[in-house]
């Protein structure tokens, strides 16, 4: 990659971890997986090989390198063998500290944290994101081959023309609102699919979808209590999208599976997802358009101890709600009408909203939950901040109970 050496002047190492004689460094500059690999091999040893970190203690030390945002590590789907490999050459075995996401050709592994637990993720290798390198002074490596990420030389199309509109998929992960602002500035808006009605158009759209949900312009409008398109160009929803139930804080992700036509799934708007923009030359850019209302506006009619209920979904039923950590956080936020629960939650001050957030955690038995409450609160705070935007809120740790089921 031309100019990659110059980029070392721009890369700032944010976090470091020393384990078993190896130094792991997280670099915040965003590169594709292959460019990150070239950088790590040029300045360290390789992209992070975590094969030796397969114990509870090493899992906890990994937390220092993780954040809510994903970062590349050296694990990838090796198209030559049809399975997972480490770019360093180590043999891969499934770690005990994370479940394994779905991998296929062109997909590489990421590291991120859910609460305080490091997890493995998966993303298109072309996506640009931070990365983790490692340096081992005992390793001397020469003439390393580059991994085979794909057996095909022609990439999947990322742009498609449907009528007068141009649709383009971006694999960079953004929240729904951030993707909307990007699309309105550089294109017209997040994808509006109202005009995609015939089979040929659906097949064309399928060429830029994958098994990973990508944001489109459909969202739950908290002001109207129903689904809306962010483009403000109409309110019709094609039946082929098979729209599931939606509620407050949920936006539409489009994905396909095997040979089937794309369909819509409801996803928490604060998650980082790929996205699809569209450009309509008759409309142009829409960077000055008003932002959609994703959460209810505060109401002066709300009384002490009560908070507005999410609007009842009005769309046809379905089972497309995505079950991720952030989804669970959204699902378990409940607005309580019973502030008098003894020994649990103090009564709120008059005319203030309050809620009880219940979160389910699965953690190793060796951990002391009380010792980790600050880290739990910090993780939850970041997710709520993305969901609620500028709305002020405060979190207080009340306690925990063990589910003995």
Protein Blocks (a to p, Z undefined) as FASTA:
>chain_A
ZZklmmmmmpccfbdcdeehiacdddfbdcdfklmmmmmmmmmmbccdfklmccfklmmm
mmmmgcfbdcddfbdcdfknopacdfklpacdddfkbccddddehiacddddehjaccdd
dddfkbccdddddddfkbccehiacddfbfbfbdcdfbdcehjbccdddfbdcdfklmmm
mmmmmmmbccdfklmmbfklmmmmmmmgcfbdcddfbdcdfknopacdfklnajbdcfkl
opacddehiacddddehjbccddddddfkbccdddddddfknopaklbccddfbdcddfk
bcghiacdddddfbdcddkbccdfklmmmmmpccdfblkbghiaccddehiacddddddd
dddfkbcfklmmmmmmmmmmmmmmmmnomaccddddfbdcddfZZ
